[in-house]
Amino acid sequence: MERNQQINSDKIILITGCSSGIGYCVAHGLKARGWRVFATARQTADVERLRAEGLESVWLDVTDSLSIRSAVATVLDQTDGRLSALFNNAGYGQPGAVEDVSRDALREQFETNLFGALELTNQVIPVMRQQSGGRILYNSSVLGLVAFPYRGAYVASKFALEGLADTLRLELAGTSIHVCLIEPGPILSRFRDNAHAAYQRHIQGERSPHRAKYAAMETRLLKEGPAAPFTLPPEAVLKRVIHALESPRPRARYPVTTPTYLFAILKRWLPTAMLDAILRRAGGEGRR
């Protein structure tokens, strides 16, 4: 990948969830290509760390409306009101059987994975309309296409995100504001660590009829290194994000990793019963 440390004032992007994983990789990768990157995080220590690494960083908690408005205002104040792109990357996975997921747990999942992205998007669309163009990217998942057992809250949030992005793309047709979905499968990140913390916070596994499956699931979540086949580093996502941002004709969807391509095909062609059997096995029925 060609590296270019010279900042291009016409390429300005706001990215959520940059403390680690995909957001961290994309922020540094785009800065190396000449983008002016505003890398956000919800922990002040992470904001300071990102700044120390040479990134422009802003505190942003996507579950907090005041934080969203403040972050956007800060970015626009520093860019003379310009913003080329938004990458809605922040998110986490809430494990647990659907019957064990409380209303509060589901609401918390949607606040981060959907509602914050919606509110942030609606803050930047007027800016992009005024400047006659822009790119809005959403980090979805293979689980925005198909369902795995014991991921119901996360699956629901990503299915909803896909529907929201598809609708927005139709509504913005002809405005030169392009909407793209990034759809990763397994990527090396802190996703499993965060998922385990969410599990401990919301699921009372010892009281559940699914407790045996949960024990196996915790083993997978705590496993060092890749826990699923075809796991790729976050640079695989960066490659798709670059195309979505810089191509004159960006695609609506950017699958990343073999599982995303495979399950998209299987969902289109297989009967539901056959697909369900494959998804139960691929999802480990909670064990993987």
C-alpha positions as CSV (number, residue, x, y, z in Angstrom):
1,M,0.0,0.0,0.0
2,E,1.4,3.4,-1.0
3,R,2.0,5.6,2.1
4,N,1.6,9.3,1.9
5,Q,2.1,11.4,5.1
6,Q,0.9,14.6,3.4
7,I,-2.6,15.5,4.5
8,N,-5.1,16.2,1.8
9,S,-7.5,19.0,3.0
10,D,-10.2,17.6,0.7
11,K,-10.2,14.2,2.5
12,I,-11.5,14.5,6.0
13,I,-13.1,11.6,7.9
14,L,-14.7,11.0,11.3
15,I,-14.3,7.4,12.6
16,T,-16.0,6.0,15.7
17,G,-14.6,3.3,17.9
18,C,-10.9,3.8,17.3
19,S,-9.4,2.5,20.5
20,S,-8.5,-0.9,19.0
21,G,-9.2,-3.3,16.2
22,I,-10.8,-2.2,13.0
23,G,-11.2,1.5,13.9
24,Y,-7.6,1.8,15.1
25,C,-6.3,0.1,12.0
26,V,-8.4,2.2,9.6
27,A,-7.6,5.5,11.3
28,H,-3.8,4.9,11.0
29,G,-4.2,3.4,7.5
30,L,-6.1,6.4,6.2
31,K,-3.8,8.9,7.8
32,A,-0.9,7.2,6.0
33,R,-2.8,7.7,2.7
34,G,-3.2,11.5,3.3
35,W,-6.6,11.6,4.9
36,R,-7.2,14.0,7.7
37,V,-8.5,11.6,10.3
38,F,-10.6,12.4,13.4
39,A,-10.3,9.2,15.4
40,T,-12.8,9.0,18.2
41,A,-13.0,6.9,21.4
42,R,-15.2,6.9,24.5
43,Q,-12.4,6.6,27.0
44,T,-10.4,9.7,27.6
45,A,-7.2,7.6,28.1
46,D,-7.7,6.2,24.6
47,V,-8.2,9.7,23.2
48,E,-4.9,10.8,24.7
49,R,-3.1,7.7,23.4
50,L,-4.4,8.3,19.9
51,R,-3.3,11.9,20.0
52,A,0.2,10.7,21.2
53,E,0.3,8.5,18.2
54,G,-0.2,11.5,15.9
55,L,-3.9,11.3,15.2
56,E,-6.4,14.0,15.8
57,S,-8.7,12.4,18.4
58,V,-12.0,13.5,19.9
59,W,-14.0,12.0,22.8
60,L,-17.2,10.5,21.5
61,D,-19.6,8.1,23.2
62,V,-22.2,7.0,20.6
63,T,-24.7,6.2,23.4
64,D,-24.7,9.9,24.5
65,S,-26.5,12.4,22.3
66,L,-24.7,15.4,23.9
67,S,-21.3,13.7,23.2
68,I,-22.3,13.1,19.5
69,R,-23.3,16.7,19.0
70,S,-20.2,18.0,20.8
71,A,-17.8,15.8,18.8
72,V,-19.4,16.8,15.4
73,A,-19.2,20.5,16.4
74,T,-15.6,20.1,17.4
75,V,-14.6,18.4,14.1
76,L,-16.5,21.0,12.0
77,D,-15.0,23.9,14.0
78,Q,-11.5,22.5,13.2
79,T,-12.2,21.9,9.5
80,D,-14.1,25.1,8.6
81,G,-17.3,23.2,8.4
82,R,-16.1,20.4,6.0
83,L,-16.4,16.7,6.4
84,S,-15.8,14.2,3.5
85,A,-16.7,11.0,5.2
86,L,-18.1,9.2,8.2
87,F,-17.2,5.6,9.2
88,N,-19.7,4.3,11.8
89,N,-17.5,1.6,13.2
90,A,-18.2,1.6,17.0
91,G,-20.0,-1.5,18.2
92,Y,-19.8,-4.7,20.3
93,G,-21.5,-8.1,20.5
94,Q,-23.9,-9.1,23.3
95,P,-23.8,-12.9,23.6
96,G,-26.7,-14.9,25.0
97,A,-29.7,-17.0,24.1
98,V,-32.6,-14.8,23.0
99,E,-34.7,-16.1,26.0
100,D,-31.9,-14.8,28.4
101,V,-31.5,-11.4,26.8
102,S,-33.3,-8.7,28.8
103,R,-34.9,-5.6,27.4
104,D,-32.2,-3.5,29.0
105,A,-29.5,-5.6,27.4
106,L,-31.1,-5.4,24.0
107,R,-31.6,-1.7,24.4
108,E,-27.9,-1.2,25.3
109,Q,-26.9,-3.3,22.2
110,F,-29.0,-1.1,19.9
111,E,-27.9,2.1,21.5
112,T,-24.3,1.4,20.5
113,N,-24.7,-0.6,17.3
114,L,-27.7,1.3,15.7
115,F,-29.1,4.4,17.5
116,G,-25.7,6.1,17.9
117,A,-24.9,5.5,14.2
118,L,-28.3,6.9,13.2
119,E,-27.9,10.0,15.3
120,L,-24.3,10.6,14.1
121,T,-25.3,10.1,10.5
122,N,-28.2,12.6,10.8
123,Q,-25.7,15.1,12.2
124,V,-23.4,15.0,9.2
125,I,-25.9,14.6,6.3
126,P,-26.7,18.4,6.2
127,V,-23.0,19.1,6.0
128,M,-22.5,16.7,3.1
129,R,-25.6,18.1,1.4
130,Q,-24.2,21.6,1.6
131,Q,-20.8,20.5,0.2
132,S,-22.6,18.5,-2.5
133,G,-21.2,15.1,-1.6
134,G,-19.7,12.7,0.9
135,R,-19.4,9.1,2.0
136,I,-21.2,7.4,4.8
137,L,-19.9,3.9,5.8
138,Y,-21.3,1.5,8.3
139,N,-19.4,-1.4,9.8
140,S,-21.9,-4.3,9.7
141,S,-21.1,-8.0,9.9
142,V,-21.6,-11.4,8.3
143,L,-24.2,-11.6,11.1
144,G,-26.1,-8.7,9.3
145,L,-26.8,-11.3,6.6
146,V,-27.4,-14.5,8.5
147,A,-28.1,-15.5,12.1
148,F,-25.9,-17.6,14.4
149,P,-27.3,-19.2,17.7
150,Y,-26.6,-17.3,20.9
151,R,-25.9,-14.0,19.1
152,G,-29.5,-12.8,18.9
153,A,-29.0,-9.3,20.2
154,Y,-26.0,-8.6,18.0
155,V,-27.7,-10.2,14.9
156,A,-30.8,-8.1,15.5
157,S,-28.7,-4.9,15.7
158,K,-26.8,-5.7,12.5
159,F,-29.9,-6.7,10.5
160,A,-31.4,-3.4,11.6
161,L,-28.3,-1.5,10.6
162,E,-28.3,-3.1,7.1
163,G,-31.9,-2.2,6.6
164,L,-31.3,1.4,7.8
165,A,-28.3,1.8,5.4
166,D,-30.2,0.3,2.5
167,T,-33.0,2.7,3.0
168,L,-30.7,5.7,3.4
169,R,-28.9,4.8,0.2
170,L,-32.2,4.9,-1.7
171,E,-33.2,8.2,-0.1
172,L,-29.9,9.8,-0.9
173,A,-29.8,8.7,-4.6
174,G,-28.8,11.6,-6.8
175,T,-27.2,13.6,-4.0
176,S,-23.6,12.4,-4.5
177,I,-23.7,11.2,-0.9
178,H,-22.8,7.5,-1.1
179,V,-23.8,4.9,1.6
180,C,-21.7,1.8,1.9
181,L,-21.9,-1.3,4.2
182,I,-18.7,-3.0,5.3
183,E,-19.5,-6.6,6.2
184,P,-16.6,-8.4,8.0
185,G,-16.5,-12.0,9.1
186,P,-14.0,-13.0,11.8
187,I,-11.3,-10.3,12.3
188,L,-8.5,-10.1,14.8
189,S,-9.6,-7.6,17.4
190,R,-10.8,-7.2,21.0
191,F,-14.3,-8.2,19.9
192,R,-14.4,-11.4,22.0
193,D,-13.0,-9.6,25.1
194,N,-15.8,-7.0,24.9
195,A,-18.4,-9.7,24.2
196,H,-17.3,-11.6,27.3
197,A,-17.6,-8.5,29.4
198,A,-21.1,-7.9,28.0
199,Y,-22.0,-11.5,28.7
200,Q,-20.9,-11.2,32.3
201,R,-22.8,-7.9,32.7
202,H,-26.2,-9.1,31.4
203,I,-26.5,-12.9,31.2
204,Q,-27.1,-15.0,34.3
205,G,-25.8,-18.2,32.7
206,E,-25.8,-20.4,35.8
207,R,-29.6,-20.1,36.0
208,S,-30.3,-20.7,32.3
209,P,-31.3,-23.9,30.6
210,H,-28.5,-23.0,28.2
211,R,-25.8,-23.0,30.9
212,A,-23.8,-26.0,29.4
213,K,-23.6,-24.1,26.1
214,Y,-22.6,-20.9,27.9
215,A,-19.7,-22.7,29.6
216,A,-18.3,-23.8,26.2
217,M,-19.0,-20.3,24.8
218,E,-17.0,-18.6,27.5
219,T,-14.1,-20.9,26.7
220,R,-14.2,-19.7,23.1
221,L,-14.5,-16.1,24.1
222,L,-11.5,-16.4,26.4
223,K,-9.3,-18.3,23.9
224,E,-6.1,-16.6,22.9
225,G,-5.6,-15.9,19.2
226,P,-8.1,-16.7,16.4
227,A,-11.2,-18.7,17.5
228,A,-12.8,-19.2,14.1
229,P,-11.5,-20.3,10.7
230,F,-10.7,-17.8,8.0
231,T,-9.9,-15.0,10.6
232,L,-8.1,-12.1,9.0
233,P,-6.3,-9.1,10.4
234,P,-8.1,-5.7,10.4
235,E,-6.0,-4.6,7.4
236,A,-8.4,-6.7,5.3
237,V,-11.2,-4.3,6.3
238,L,-9.0,-1.3,5.7
239,K,-8.6,-2.4,2.1
240,R,-12.4,-2.3,1.6
241,V,-12.8,1.0,3.4
242,I,-10.3,2.6,1.1
243,H,-12.2,1.5,-2.0
244,A,-15.5,2.7,-0.5
245,L,-14.0,6.1,0.2
246,E,-11.8,6.7,-2.8
247,S,-13.6,4.9,-5.7
248,P,-15.6,7.1,-8.0
249,R,-18.3,4.4,-8.0
250,P,-18.3,2.8,-4.5
251,R,-20.2,-0.4,-4.0
252,A,-23.3,-0.7,-1.7
253,R,-21.7,-3.7,0.1
254,Y,-18.1,-4.8,0.8
255,P,-17.9,-8.4,2.1
256,V,-14.7,-9.2,4.0
257,T,-13.5,-12.7,4.8
258,T,-14.5,-16.0,3.2
259,P,-17.5,-16.7,5.6
260,T,-19.3,-13.5,4.5
261,Y,-19.0,-14.4,0.8
262,L,-20.0,-18.0,1.5
263,F,-23.1,-17.3,3.7
264,A,-24.4,-14.6,1.3
265,I,-24.4,-17.2,-1.4
266,L,-25.9,-19.9,0.8
267,K,-28.7,-17.6,2.0
268,R,-29.7,-16.9,-1.6
269,W,-29.8,-20.5,-2.8
270,L,-30.5,-22.9,0.0
271,P,-33.9,-23.8,1.5
272,T,-34.3,-22.4,5.0
273,A,-34.1,-25.8,6.8
274,M,-30.8,-26.7,5.1
275,L,-29.4,-23.2,5.8
276,D,-30.4,-23.5,9.4
277,A,-28.6,-26.7,9.8
278,I,-25.4,-25.2,8.4
279,L,-25.7,-22.1,10.6
280,R,-26.2,-24.1,13.7
281,R,-23.0,-26.0,12.9
282,A,-21.1,-23.0,11.8
283,G,-22.1,-21.1,14.9
284,G,-21.0,-23.9,17.1
285,E,-24.5,-23.9,18.7
286,G,-23.0,-21.6,21.2
287,R,-19.7,-23.6,21.6
288,R,-17.7,-21.5,19.1
